Amino acid sequence: MSTPIVVQSTNKDAPAAVVHGTAERDAILLILAFAAVYVIWGSTYLAIAVGIESFPTLLLPATRHLIAGLILYPILRWKTGIRPTAGQWRTAIITGILLLLVGNGGVCLAERTVPSGVAALLVALVSFWMVLLDWLRPGGLHPAPRVVASLILGFGGLVLLVGPAHLGGSERVNPTGAGILVVGSFAWAWGSIYSKHHDLPSSPLLGVAMQSLAGGTALWMIGLLSGEGRQLHLAAISARSWIALAYLIVFGSGIGFTAYVYLLKKSSAARVGTYAFVNPVVALFLGWLGAGETITLRTALAAVVILTAVLLVISAPHKNPVEAAEVLPNPGEA
């Protein structure tokens, strides 16, 4: 007589145990995903600095994105069963050029003269460009006064980095490199806004694979046209640069973006957007620790100003979920 009672009790408790186990697993995955987006994307700036030590500057991101696209695209086509349309390929090509050729290629060019941590700090300006571009587009969203104030604050931090000279006993950031990063972050924001309002496959990862193919191909073409093909000598590429390239492909493009897409589904836009605040801090620390980059008084002051402004933009209240989605940066990893 006791056996049925035991079985019945077990059956009642089983769903609760399953739910509890699932909740614990989801919580762990969420923590790991945030850690991946915070740390991995923050570390890609240092990986780029190591990669361009012996790789031609544009051919490093060209190889990274083209390999990632060639691996991911056929797998995702098979897994999702989605056949991209001509319009979706048009969107992927345009956004791939803006995000990867101009945006990521610009980061690589700039890091020849700008420390990796400072590069990450300037890339954080993408949040401001997105607000401005979405404001200026037809039917765009007018930013709240708090956001306008944060924009002024953020660009004040940019001015602090590039001038005046000898502030706090430290030299200013190379103006040419800083200018390239401003253009690159603008292109990244433009590509992000464009992708939100034009057709891409329902699978975000498939869309990224298409953008990687388009952007990687464009980077190879521009790199070869600029004469980098003559600079490419495989025997001269150091082991650490090869490791940096592999890290960018596997961790930056693969694991990092997968974690980002997971977070978009499982967490709020405001929380996910904090990566734009954390990545520069991680990059500054890793640049100091791994590459001996100096964190000067000027850099520290500019970091406080810019990151405060980024936090104000991300945490600003929004009237509706659509508006919140517009302010959330697309993946700003390098």
Number of C-alpha atoms within 10 A of each C-alpha: 5 6 8 9 10 10 11 10 11 11 11 10 11 11 11 11 11 11 11 12 12 12 12 12 12 13 13 11 16 17 12 13 21 21 15 21 28 25 20 24 31 30 28 27 31 27 26 27 24 22 27 22 14 20 23 22 25 26 24 25 31 28 17 21 30 24 16 22 26 15 13 19 20 12 14 16 15 10 10 13 9 13 11 17 12 10 13 18 19 16 23 28 20 17 29 32 25 25 29 28 28 26 28 30 27 24 33 29 21 25 25 15 15 22 25 31 30 27 27 30 26 27 27 28 26 28 29 26 22 25 25 21 17 22 14 12 10 8 8 14 17 14 19 13 10 13 21 18 14 23 24 13 19 28 18 15 25 20 13 21 26 21 15 12 13 10 15 13 10 14 17 19 21 15 15 13 21 23 15 22 32 24 17 28 29 25 25 31 30 21 24 22 22 17 19 12 9 13 18 21 20 11 13 13 18 24 23 23 28 28 28 32 25 25 30 29 21 20 27 22 16 15 20 16 10 11 11 17 15 9 14 16 11 10 7 10 16 15 12 14 20 17 14 21 24 15 20 28 21 13 19 25 23 16 17 25 22 17 18 20 16 14 21 13 10 14 12 13 20 18 14 21 24 19 26 30 20 19 27 29 22 22 28 28 21 22 24 17 11 13 15 11 17 15 18 15 14 22 24 13 15 24 25 14 19 27 24 16 29 26 18 19 26 25 18 17 14 14 7 8 10 10 17 17 16 19 28 23 25 22 18 22 24 26
